[in-house]
Amino acid sequence: MRVSFFYGWVIVAISMLAGFLGSGVSNVTMAVVLKPISEDLGWSRTLTSSAITLGSITGGLLSPLFGPIADRLGPRYLLPLGAAMVGTAVLALSLSYEPWQFYATFVPGRALAETLMTGVVPMTAVANWFYVMRPRAIGLVAMSVPLGSFALSLLYQTMIAAYGWRSAFMMLGAAMWILVVVPGLLFLRRQPEDLGLLPDGAVSSPPHSKATKLATDQGGIKPVERSWSLREATRTGTLWLLVGAGTLASISTGGVAFHLVAYFTDLKIPPAMAVGALSLMALTGAFGNGVWGTLAEKIHPRRLGIISLVLSASAVGLLTQVKLAPMAFFVAILFGLSARGGFVLMHVLVARYYGRRSFGAISSVLEPFHKGGLGVGALLAGMAFDFTGSYQLVFLSFVGNYLLSALLTFLARQPSITRNDLVPGA
C-alpha cells in the first residue's frame, strides 16, 4: 500500500532540476561553444579540451570525498551549496579573456557540477528514497542531464548568434542561483525515515519483487536487500569490473559528445544542423535514460548494459561513415539512446548489487574513473584532430572501447553473499 502522494517525488524533481542546469557545463553543451571560444580568443581545440579534461578529472577526485558525506548528511545542504558555487564560477567564466582565467573558473565549476549537481549527490538523494521504484527514480534523474544538454545547447546556439558566447554562461549562472539554491534549501530531505515514511511511500516493509530481490532464500531466511559497506564492496571483483567498464565507455562517450559539432561542421554540415544533431542526441539520451531505467525494473540491468554498449559501438562505427546531414541525425539518435541513455544502468547496477545505505560512498569509487574518462576522451579526440587533422582513427578506437566495456559488464555478476550477510537494513 502507498499514500496518495510520496514526498520522494519532490526529491526527484529538485534533483532533476539540478541535473538539468548542471549539464550546462557538460561535454555536450560545451561542444556548442568550442568553436566560438576558440575563434574569439584564438585558442586551439586542444587548449579548450584540456580544460574539459581537468574539470572532469577534478570532479571525479572530489566524488570519494562527497560520496560518504552524501550518505551521512543527505543532499539538503550539499546540492544547494554546489549550485551556489557552480553558479558563481559560471558567472565568472563569462568574464574570461585569458586561458588562465578560463581554467580558473571553468575547471572548479565543472568539477563541482559533476559531483554535486549531476553526479553522486543527486543519485544518492533518490536512491535513499526508493526501493522497488529505485531504477525508475534514478532513470529520471539521469534523464535530466541529457535533457538539459538538449535544451541548453539550443539555447546556447541562439544566444551565441545574438549576443556572443559569454551571454550563455551569464544566463546559466543566474538560473542556478534562482532555481536550485532556494528550492533545495527549502524542500530537500535526507531519507523517508526523517519524515516518518518508508521507501516508495510504503506503509509496511518494502516488497521484494522478482525485479528487486537482491538476495535469495537460504535455509528459510527471508530475502532482504543487503546493504554492503564501502570496505566490503571494494573487496569484490564485481565493483572493479564495473569501474573498468565505466571508464572505457566514458572515454568514448566524452570524446564523441564534445567533438560532435566540430566533426559535423568539418564535414561541411551547416552549423545549425550540426547543433541540431547534437541536441537530438541529448534529447534521445534523456529519453533513453528513462527507458533503460524503467526496463531495469523488469530485466536485469547487466543484460541491458551489454545491449546498450554494443549499440554504442555500432553508433560510433556509423559515425565514421557520415557524409550528409540525414545520416548525421540518424547516428545522433542511435548514439543518444545507447551511449548517453545507457549511462543510468551503471548506477542501477551499483544500487542493485550493493544496496542503498552506502550507495554514495560505493558509487563515488566509480566516479573518478567515469568523470576522468569523459575528460580524457575529449582531450584524446582534440589531440588526435590537432595532430592528424581527422577524427577517424580516434573514433575507431572508441568503438573498441565500447566492445571491451560490454565484455567487462558481462563478467560483472552479482557479488556473492553468505548466510551471515543476510541482515535487514535496506
C-alpha positions, 0 to 999 in steps of 0.5 A, a space after each residue: 500500500 502507498 499514500 496518495 502522494 510520496 514526498 520522494 517525488 519532490 526529491 526527484 524533481 529538485 534533483 532533476 532540476 539540478 541535473 538539468 542546469 548542471 549539464 550546462 557545463 557538460 561535454 555536450 553543451 560545451 561542444 556548442 561553444 568550442 568553436 566560438 571560444 576558440 575563434 574569439 580568443 584564438 585558442 586551439 581545440 586542444 587548449 579548450 579540451 584540456 580544460 574539459 579534461 581537468 574539470 572532469 578529472 577534478 570532479 571525479 577526485 572530489 566524488 570519494 570525498 562527497 560520496 560518504 558525506 552524501 550518505 551521512 548528511 543527505 543532499 539538503 545542504 550539499 546540492 544547494 551549496 554546489 549550485 551556489 558555487 557552480 553558479 558563481 564560477 559560471 558567472 565568472 567564466 563569462 568574464 574570461 579573456 585569458 586561458 588562465 582565467 578560463 581554467 580558473 573558473 571553468 575547471 572548479 565549476 565543472 568539477 563541482 557540477 559533476 559531483 554535486 549537481 549531476 553526479 553522486 549527490 543527486 543519485 544518492 538523494 533518490 536512491 535513499 528514497 526508493 526501493 522497488 521504484 529505485 531504477 525508475 527514480 534514478 532513470 529520471 534523474 539521469 534523464 535530466 542531464 541529457 535533457 538539459 544538454 538538449 535544451 541548453 545547447 539550443 539555447 546556447 546556439 541562439 544566444 551565441 548568434 545574438 549576443 556572443 558566447 559569454 551571454 550563455 554562461 551569464 544566463 546559466 549562472 543566474 538560473 542556478 542561483 534562482 532555481 536550485 539554491 532556494 528550492 533545495 534549501 527549502 524542500 530537500 530531505 535526507 531519507 523517508 525515515 526523517 519524515 516518518 515514511 518508508 521507501 516508495 511511500 510504503 506503509 509496511 516493509 518494502 516488497 521484494 519483487 522478482 525485479 528487486 530481490 537482491 538476495 535469495 532464500 537460504 535455509 528459510 531466511 527471508 530475502 532482504 536487500 543487503 546493504 554492503 559497506 564501502 570496505 566490503 564492496 571494494 573487496 569484490 571483483 564485481 565493483 572493479 569490473 564495473 569501474 573498468 567498464 565505466 571508464 572505457 565507455 566514458 572515454 568514448 562517450 566524452 570524446 564523441 559528445 564534445 567533438 560532435 559539432 566540430 566533426 559535423 561542421 568539418 564535414 561541411 554540415 551547416 552549423 545549425 544542423 550540426 547543433 541540431 544533431 547534437 541536441 537530438 542526441 541529448 534529447 534521445 539520451 534523456 529519453 533513453 535514460 528513462 527507458 533503460 531505467 524503467 526496463 531495469 525494473 523488469 530485466 536485469 540491468 547487466 543484460 541491458 548494459 551489454 545491449 546498450 554498449 554494443 549499440 554504442 559501438 555500432 553508433 560510433 562505427 556509423 559515425 565514421 561513415 557520415 557524409 550528409 546531414 540525414 545520416 548525421 541525425 540518424 547516428 545522433 539518435 542511435 548514439 543518444 539512446 545507447 551511449 548517453 541513455 545507457 549511462 543510468 544502468 551503471 548506477 542501477 547496477 551499483 544500487 542493485 548489487 550493493 544496496 542503498 545505505 552506502 550507495 554514495 560512498 560505493 558509487 563515488 569509487 566509480 566516479 573518478 574513473 567515469 568523470 576522468 574518462 569523459 575528460 580524457 576522451 575529449 582531450 584524446 579526440 582534440 589531440 588526435 584532430 590537432 595532430 592528424 587533422 581527422 577524427 577517424 582513427 580516434 573514433 575507431 578506437 572508441 568503438 573498441 572501447 565500447 566492445 571491451 566495456 560490454 565484455 567487462 559488464 558481462 563478467 560483472 555478476 552479482 557479488 556473492 553473499 553468505 548466510 551471515 550477510 543476510 541482515 535487514 537494513 535496506 
